[in-house]
Amino acid sequence: MRVTAFGQEIKRLRAEAGISVRELSRRLGKSVAYIGKIEAQGEIPTPEFICDMAIALGRDAELLLRLAKESQLSRSEREINRRHTEALEKHRRSAGADLRVGQTEEGTHMATVVSLINMKGGVGKTTLASQLAHAAGKDGLRVLAVDLDPQSNLSQSLMGPSRYVEHLSENLPTVVQILDDYVPAGGSGGAPRPIDLDDIIVKNAGYWSSSSLDLIPSRLELSRTLKNPTGKERRLAKGLSRISDRYDLIIIDCAPTESILTDAAYFASRYVIVPVKPEFMATIGLPLLARSIREFQVENDDHEISIAGLVFNHSSSYSAGPEGQQSIKEVREEAQRHGWHIFENQVKYSASYAKAAREGTPLAQTSYAHYDVIRGFDRLKSEIFETLGVAKVEEK
């Protein structure tokens, strides 16, 4: 059995109330071992006992009962998925099928999904995400960018400030609706309706008129999800799975925090890329990320996710000095401890990256961008795409 959202919440509420496991077991007339099973081993008690726990913790029984129910449903869903997967694999073996990774039984290509994450902010996640998205579109790949950060920098970078503000002023749906699982009623009439991802995706958000780059934008209200996260962690993955065959690559730009948004990105992704800025305390977010992914893997061993690599992002000239070199050394040591790959090519320092974000352009189309900077990013892009297994289709 594994830790459940219910068990995690019981442990959090108990700690918040300053109640030890022994004291809680005394109040409930149960053994310390049984409370431990609930908190750490996935045990879900009876509804009557959950009500007793709510009283002992001074909490709302309805909330705990709902969380217990969702934990049980999630466990049942995982078990059903596991059994169906095992049955399908057995069927394929007996039929002599040889399906390639990334394809459905009918041979339909499925997108490679990668999240850009670092638990430390200001490392250039959005810059890298937007430029990779532009580059994928230029290479003829069908690419979807997903903005999973309430600050919405990726949305503004790809759409441009004016178009993005217009999108918000018209109250058009965003990634918020995917996590809420419904689209609110417009105006004063009507009623909320189930989501349709085609209503949320901004088509042809790339720089070129024939761009194959689409976008699921974000908005500040995404932060409200953090206040009521229950049951939302798999919704992005489910939504993307319905449209995965339309794309070659899906890039998710994540917020620099450990939250329901992180879990949503993990569930949706096969790979993680970690941008790192060589500066003082560059490694501060890496142990947090390692622990976060490790805990996710333990609790969700039915989902495969791995770190594709770390990318050094020299977003300031300061990183080229002695402090930057020392930071690179420390990051390499940290990566070696976790067995993480570091991409050979790096994002070299250039003011052109900031200018590209302001102009909403790919690096190659940014005014006065230096050729060596453009070529340097092109080499990094090729290395990343080769690692992810996404192939170049055609030049446009």
N, C-alpha and C positions, 0 to 999 in steps of 0.2 A: 504494500500500500504506500501511497505517497502523500506528501503534505497537500492539504486542500486550502482553498481560499477561506473556507469556514474555520479551519484550524488556525490559519494565520491570523484571522480576525480575533478569535478567542484569545490567542497568545498576546496580541497587541492590546486588547481591552484589559486583560489581566495586568499586564505590565503598566499600562496607563493608570490603572486604579491602585497600583502599588501592592497587589495581592500576589503572594507566592503560590507556586503550584500546590505546596502542602496545605496552605490556608484554604485555597479554593476546594481542594479535595475534602477538607474537613467540613466546610460549609455545605457541600453537596452530598456528603456521606458516601463518597467513592474513594477508591485507592488513588495514590499518586500516580501509579502506573497507568490507570485508566485515563486520567487527565492528560498524561503524556501521549497516550495513543491518539487522543483527539487533536492535540496541538501538533504532533510531529509525525504521526503515522497514518493519517487519513481516516481515522475512525469518525463516523457520523452517528451521534447518539439519537435516541428516540425524540420525537417532537416534544413529548412531555418533559424529558430531561433538559432539552434546549430551553424550555420556558423556565425551568429551575435555574439554569445557568444565567439566564438574563436577569433574574431576580438577584442572584448572588453577585453579579457584576454591576448591577444597577443600570441595566441597558434595556432597550426596546426589544421585546420578544419577537415582534413581527419582523424586524430587520434580520435578526439571527436566524429565524426560521426560513426566510427567503434565501439567505445566503447558503444555508445548509442544503436547501432544495436545489439551488443552482450548482452547488458542488457535486451533489449526487448525480444530477443530469449530465454534468460535464464528464464525470467518471464513466457513466453509462455510454455516453457518446464515444469516448476514447476506446472503450471495450468493444463496442460495435464496429468502429472503424478498424480496430486491430483484427477482429475476426474476419471482416470482409476482405481486408488486405491479404491476410493469410490464405483465405479461400481463393482469391484471384491469383496469387502467386502459385499456389498449388495447381490451379487450372492451367496456367501458362506453362508450367514445367511439364505437365502431362501432355499438353498439346504441342510441346516443342516450340513455343513462341519465343521470340528473341526481340523483345521491345527495348528500344533505346531509352536511356534516361532522358527525361524532358519531353516524352511523348505519351499520349494517351493510348488506350488499346486500339483506337482507330487510326493511330499514327499522327494525330494532330499535335503540332509543336506547342509546347507550353513555355511561357516566359521564364527566364532566370530572374529571380527577385533578390535584390541586394539592398541592405540598409546602410546608411552612413551614420555611424554612432561614435561618440566619445563622451564620457561622463564629465569632461571638462569643456567649458564653453570657449568660444573665440578661437577655434582651431581651424576654421575654414571649411566646415562641413557643407554649408550651402554653396559656397564658391565652387567646390569640387563637384557637388551634385549637379549644379546647373551646367557647368562646362562639360561634364560627362554626358549629360542628357543631350545637349546641343551636338556633341561629337557623335553620339550614337545615331541621332537623326540624320546628320550629314553623311554618315556611312551607310545610310539606307536601312538601318534597323528600325523596327517599329518599337517605339519607346514610350513608356508612361512614367512621368515623374509624380511622386506623391509627397505632398507637403504635410508632415506630421509634427510640425512645430507651431505652437500658438503664435509665435512672432511672425510667421508667414513670410519670411524673407525669400524663400524659394518661389512662392507664388508671385511676389512683386517683381522678382528678378526675371522670371520667364514671361509674365503678362505685361510688365511695365506698370508703373504706379497709377497712371490714369485709367487704364483698362481694369486694373485690380480694384480701384476705388469704385468704379462703375459697377463691377461685379457685386461688391458688397452693398452698394446703395440700392441695387435691384433685388437684394435679399435672395440671391441665387444660392443653391445648395453648395456645400463644401464637404470636406472630409468629416466635419462634425456630424453630418447626417448619417454617414456610414456607421459611426460609432454609436449614435443614438438609435439607429435602425429605423428611422422614419423621417419623412420630410414634413416640416410643420406646415399648417395651412397658411395660405397667402391672404393678406388683407384681413378683413373682419369676418369673412364667410368661409365656407368650406370646412374641411376636416383634415387632420394629418393623414398622409398616405404612405404606403410602403415605398422604400427607396428603389430607384432605378438608376443604376450607375451611369447610364447614358445621359441622365439629367445632371449629373454631377461633374462628369469629365469635360474639361475645356479642350475642345478639339483643335488640332493644329496650332499649339501654343508656341511652337518653335519660331526661329528667326526667319526661315525661308517660307515663301508663300506655299510651297509644296511640302512643307514640313510633315514628317510622320511622328512628331513629338506631341503627345497629349499631356494634360496635367489634371491632377485632382488637387485643387487649391485648399488652403487652410484659412482660418481666421482666428482672431483673439478668443472667441467664445469656446474654442477647443479646450481652453484651460478649465472650463466648467466640468469637463469629463473627469478631471482629477478629483472632484468633490464627490462624485457618485460613480465609481469605476466598476461596480459589480456587474459581471456578465458581459463586459464589453471587449475583453481582450482578444477574442477570436473573430470579431465582426469584420475587421479589415481583411483578414486572411480569407474569410468566406466570400466577401465581396470581390476581392481580386481573383479568387479561383474561378469565378463565373466569367471573367473576361480575359483570363490568362492566355488563352489561345489566340487572342488578337495581337499580342505583343511578343517581341523577342527579349526585351529587357524592361524590367520595372525597377526604378530607383526611388528609394524612400529616404527622405531627409528628416532626421529625427531630432527631437529636443534633447539638450544635454542634461537630462535628469533620469533618475530611476523612478518609473511610474507605470501606470497602466498603458501609457503611450509606448513605453519601451517594450512591454510584453506584447502589445499589438504588433509592433514592428518585428519582434522575434517570431511570432506565430506566422506572419506573412512572408518571412524571408528564408532563403536558403543560405545566403552569405551575408557577412558583415564586413565592411571596409571601415578602417579607423584612421581618420585624418589626425595628424599630430603636428603641433607647432613647436619647433625646437626653441624652447625658452625655459626660464626658471620654472620649476614645478611642472614640467611637461609630462611627467609620468604620473601625476596625481590621479588622473582619471582611469589609468590602465588597470590597477588592482581592483577598482570598483567594477569596471567592465568585466574583468575576468570572473569575479565572484558572481556578478549578475548573470552572465551567460552560463556559468557552471550550475548555479541554482536552477535556472530555467531548464537546462538539459536534464537535471535530476528529476524535476517535477514533471517534465514533458518528454519522456524518453521515446515517445512515438513521433516526435518531430525532429528532423535533422537540420541543424544549423551550425555553421562554422565560420571562423574569421578568415576571410580570403587574404587579408594582409593589412599592414599599416602603411600609410602614405605620409612622408614628411612634407609639410606645407610651410615653406619659407615665406610667410606672408609679410615679413618685415626684414629690412637689411640687418637689423640687430641679430637675427638668427645665424648670420654668417660669421659672427665673431667667436671668441673663445667660449662665451657662455652658451652659445648655440651648439658648438661642437661638443661641449660637455653634456648638454642635454641630449644630443643625438646618441652619445655613448651610453647614457643612463637608459634611454628608451630601448636601445638595442639589447642591453642586459636584461631589461624587464621582458622584452619580447622573447628572448631566449629562454627565460624561466618558464614561460607559458607555451613555448613551442610555436610562436606566431611568426608568420612570414612577413618580411618587410620588402615592399616593392623597391626595385633597384632605382627606377626613375623617381624624381621628386618634383614637386611644384616649386620652381625657382622663384626667387623674389622678383616681383615686377609690379609697378603701379598699374599695369594694364589689366590686372585681374579686378581691381576696384573699379577701373573705368568700364570694364565689360559689364560689371553688375549695374553700374549707373546707366549705361547705354542699353542694357538688355540684349547684349550681343554675344555670339560665340567669340572666343579669343581671336580667331583669325579674321573676324570682321570688325574688331574693335579699332577705333581710330588710333593711328600711330603705334600700334602694338609691334614690338620688335620681332623680327623673323626668328631669332634664336629662342625666344620665349615661346612662340607658337610651335616651333618644331619640338621643343622640350616637352610641352604638354602633349603633343601628338604621340611622342614615344611613350609617355606615361599612360595615355589612353589605350594605346595598343597593348601594352603590357597588362593592364587591368582587364581589358576585354578578353585577352587570351586566357588569363587566369580564370575568369568567370565562364569561359567556354561559349561566348557569344561571337558569332562570325560576322565579319564585314560583308555586306551584300553588294553594294555598288556605290560608286562615286556619283555625286549630284552636281 
